[in-house]
């Protein structure tokens, strides 16, 4: 048996980024501040309810499982698109390109006519509204709607899609839509 060795100095340093600062307590403001520093891809989620399309911009999109092919995202229950997401069996997930900042802003803006004359879209499989010109899209079957505070975590399984759009991804960082830099 060998004697234990001391951990590297990098593991014994102060547990905070700045040893002179005390950490902040958990709060909505802390969470928002931390996640402003986290760059996230930008997606638009679409659904149809009562023959009308609905959609919103999401930066909470995550891959959950490859087999079966599942993803998740969150939506606030006070969002105008929540009733459509709540009542739909299938949803569209669209990965936006850096050329689609205006589209991301439109779908993020409360009260906007998201499917008006300036939005190129068509009904897709299962009646899901599909946006034109995106980097990739999926039509997904909703598997679960999990309560999480004033939000729901939506878990959905991909049933069809197309990953062949052209361009580079749009990112969300520091409260703005940004392009990817090499």
C-alpha positions in Angstrom: 0.0 0.0 0.0 1.3 3.4 -0.9 1.1 6.5 1.2 -1.5 9.1 0.1 -0.1 12.1 -1.6 -1.3 15.7 -1.1 -3.7 17.1 -3.7 -2.4 19.5 -6.2 -2.3 23.1 -5.1 -5.0 23.9 -7.7 -7.4 21.7 -5.8 -6.7 23.3 -2.4 -7.0 26.9 -3.4 -9.9 29.1 -2.2 -13.2 27.6 -3.4 -14.3 30.9 -5.0 -13.2 32.8 -8.1 -12.0 35.7 -6.0 -10.8 34.8 -2.5 -11.7 38.3 -1.2 -15.3 38.0 -2.2 -18.0 36.2 -0.3 -20.4 34.1 -2.5 -23.9 35.4 -3.1 -26.9 33.5 -1.7 -29.1 31.6 -4.1 -31.7 33.9 -5.7 -33.4 34.5 -9.0 -31.0 37.4 -9.6 -28.0 35.2 -8.9 -29.3 32.6 -11.3 -30.0 35.1 -14.0 -26.5 36.7 -13.6 -24.7 33.4 -13.8 -26.7 32.3 -16.9 -26.0 35.6 -18.7 -22.4 34.4 -18.8 -23.5 31.0 -20.3 -23.7 31.1 -24.1 -26.6 29.0 -25.3 -27.9 28.0 -28.7 -31.2 29.6 -29.9 -34.2 27.6 -30.9 -37.8 28.4 -31.7 -40.4 26.0 -30.5 -43.7 25.8 -32.4 -47.1 24.2 -31.8 -50.6 24.4 -33.1 -53.7 24.6 -31.1 -57.2 25.2 -32.4 -55.9 25.6 -35.9 -53.6 28.5 -34.9 -49.8 28.4 -34.8 -47.9 29.4 -31.7 -44.3 29.6 -30.9 -41.5 31.1 -28.8 -37.8 31.5 -28.6 -36.0 29.1 -26.3 -32.4 28.9 -25.1 -33.1 26.1 -22.7 -33.0 23.3 -25.3 -31.1 20.2 -24.2 -30.4 16.8 -25.6 -31.7 14.2 -23.2 -31.1 10.8 -24.8 -29.9 9.4 -28.1 -31.8 6.2 -27.8 -34.7 6.9 -27.8 -34.0 10.4 -29.4 -35.3 12.8 -26.7 -34.8 16.4 -25.9 -36.0 18.9 -23.3 -36.8 22.6 -23.0 -38.6 24.8 -20.5 -41.5 27.2 -20.8 -43.2 29.5 -18.3 -46.8 28.7 -17.6 -47.6 32.4 -17.9 -46.2 32.5 -21.5 -48.6 33.2 -24.3 -47.4 30.0 -26.1 -47.9 27.8 -23.0 -51.6 26.8 -23.8 -50.5 25.6 -27.2 -47.5 23.6 -25.8 -49.7 22.3 -23.0 -52.4 21.1 -25.4 -50.3 19.8 -28.3 -49.1 16.2 -28.8 -46.4 17.3 -31.2 -44.1 20.3 -31.3 -41.6 21.8 -33.8 -38.0 22.5 -32.6 -36.0 24.8 -34.9 -32.3 25.5 -34.5 -31.7 29.1 -35.7 -28.7 30.4 -37.7 -26.9 33.6 -37.1 -28.7 35.1 -40.1 -32.0 34.7 -38.0 -31.5 37.3 -35.2 -34.7 39.1 -36.3 -36.7 35.9 -36.2 -35.3 35.0 -32.7 -36.3 38.5 -31.5 -39.7 38.3 -33.1 -40.5 35.0 -31.3 -39.1 36.3 -28.1 -41.2 39.5 -28.1 -44.5 39.4 -26.2 -47.5 40.4 -28.2 -45.8 40.1 -31.6 -47.5 38.6 -34.6 -45.0 35.8 -34.8 -46.6 34.0 -37.8 -47.5 37.2 -39.7 -46.5 38.0 -43.3 -42.8 38.4 -42.5 -42.5 34.8 -41.2 -41.9 32.0 -43.8 -43.5 28.8 -42.5 -45.7 25.9 -43.5 -47.6 23.2 -41.8 -45.5 20.1 -41.4 -45.9 16.5 -40.1 -48.7 16.2 -37.5 -49.8 19.8 -38.3 -46.7 21.3 -36.6 -45.8 24.8 -37.9 -42.3 24.5 -39.5 -40.1 27.6 -40.1 -38.2 28.0 -43.3 -34.5 28.6 -43.6 -33.4 27.2 -40.2 -30.2 25.2 -39.6 -32.2 22.2 -38.5 -35.6 21.2 -37.4 -37.4 18.3 -35.6 -41.0 17.4 -35.1 -41.3 15.8 -31.6 -43.9 13.9 -29.7 -44.4 15.3 -26.2 -43.5 12.6 -23.6 -43.8 14.6 -20.4 -44.6 18.0 -18.9 -42.8 18.2 -15.6 -43.6 21.0 -13.1 -40.6 23.2 -12.1 -41.6 26.3 -10.2 -43.6 28.6 -12.5 -42.3 26.6 -15.5 -42.7 23.2 -17.1 -39.8 21.1 -18.4 -41.1 19.6 -21.6 -39.6 16.2 -22.6 -40.2 15.2 -26.2 -39.1 12.4 -28.6 -38.0 13.3 -32.1 -40.1 11.6 -34.7 -38.8 13.3 -37.9 -36.6 16.2 -38.9 -34.0 17.7 -41.2 -30.4 18.6 -40.1 -29.3 20.0 -43.5 -29.8 23.7 -43.2 -26.8 26.0 -44.1 -25.1 28.5 -41.9 -23.7 28.9 -38.5 -25.6 28.8 -35.2 -27.1 31.8 -33.5 -26.1 32.1 -29.8 -27.6 33.9 -26.8 -25.1 35.5 -24.4 -25.2 38.5 -22.0 -28.9 39.2 -22.9 -28.2 39.5 -26.7 -28.3 37.3 -29.8 -24.7 36.8 -31.1 -22.8 35.1 -33.9 -20.3 32.3 -33.2 -16.7 33.5 -33.5 -13.8 31.2 -34.4 
